[in-house]
Amino acid sequence: MALTNRDILHKYLRHNKRFPHIWCPGCGIGIVLGACLRAIYDTGWSKDEVVFSSGIGCTGRAPVYVDFNTLHTAHGRALTFATGIKAANPKLKVVTMMGDGDAVGIGGNHFIHACRRNIDITAVIVNNMIYGMTGGQQSPTTPRGALASTARTGVVEQPFDIAELAVASGASFVARTTSYHVHQMEKLIYRALAHPGFSVVEIITAAPTCFGRRNKYSDAVEMVKEQKAMAIDVKKAEGMGFDERRSRIVTGVLMERDAPEWTRTYAEEVRGESPAGDSGNSPGETTPEETK
């Protein structure tokens, strides 16, 4: 019998005194964490098989709440710890949860090399376009013209496109969605978990306190409605010009391909042996059809 959403949360959240959580009202991180837990439940993996790591920032609290093997690491270093774990024991199912600053700011170099290695890790990147925990500083994805505590008259740099950076750097599964599109988010995370290689799911979320207030949004609801209005499915976006496409949030699977996975290649070519166990994160059931 399938568990209800409430039952899944109770199954995977630690029953300790860490609650209530620290995230602001309207923050999308809790929505993302819930989708991660439901996707992991659908894989059928045991808690002992899963390693869940984070760096520093608002997302860094997530491993504290979940009942897996967990690591709360240094700023920008979630993928370095995750890489070491996967290299040491390829049988483990390794998931990282990072913010935009954590993943492609101080962690940017680790991110592009994890992509090029195509190591079997699932990277869930919560992109709220700001450094939320430390006071609202401009992040690598803050939109041009937006206000931040370190950009009082508006950001002048062009932002990173995390998903496109992942594609260009060699990741073999790349997807994007928003915190409004919860069902799509859950299905994309499931597909990322199932994919045998480095998988990236970028999730555009609201930071109503540090980004929303400073940029004159009335509340978190307005920010989520904007995500809905700006989102467009990747297939519909194919016919758009570069500038028009760039002005929208293109959602869905942006890249999915077969490529050599690092732990298997290392075992075969360096150690001269068959990989220990199945390196791929392949759940024992059919991938659900992606929703638009």
Buried (B, 14 or more C-beta within 10 A) or exposed (E): EEEEEEEBBEEBBBEEEEEEBBBBEBBBBBBBBBBBBBBBBBBEBEEEBBBBBBBBBBBBBBBBBBBBBBBBBBBBBBBBBBBEBBBEEBEBBBBBBBBBBBBBBBBBEBBBBBBBBBBBBBBBBBBBBBBBBBEBBBBBBBEEEBBBBEBEEBBEEEBBBBBBBBBBBBBBBBBBBBBBBBEBBBBBBBBBBBBBBBBBBBBBBBBBBBBBBBBEBEEBEBBBEBBEEBBBBBEEBEEBEEEEBEEBBBBBBBBBEEBEBBBBBBBEEEEEEEBEEEBBBBBEEEBBEBBE
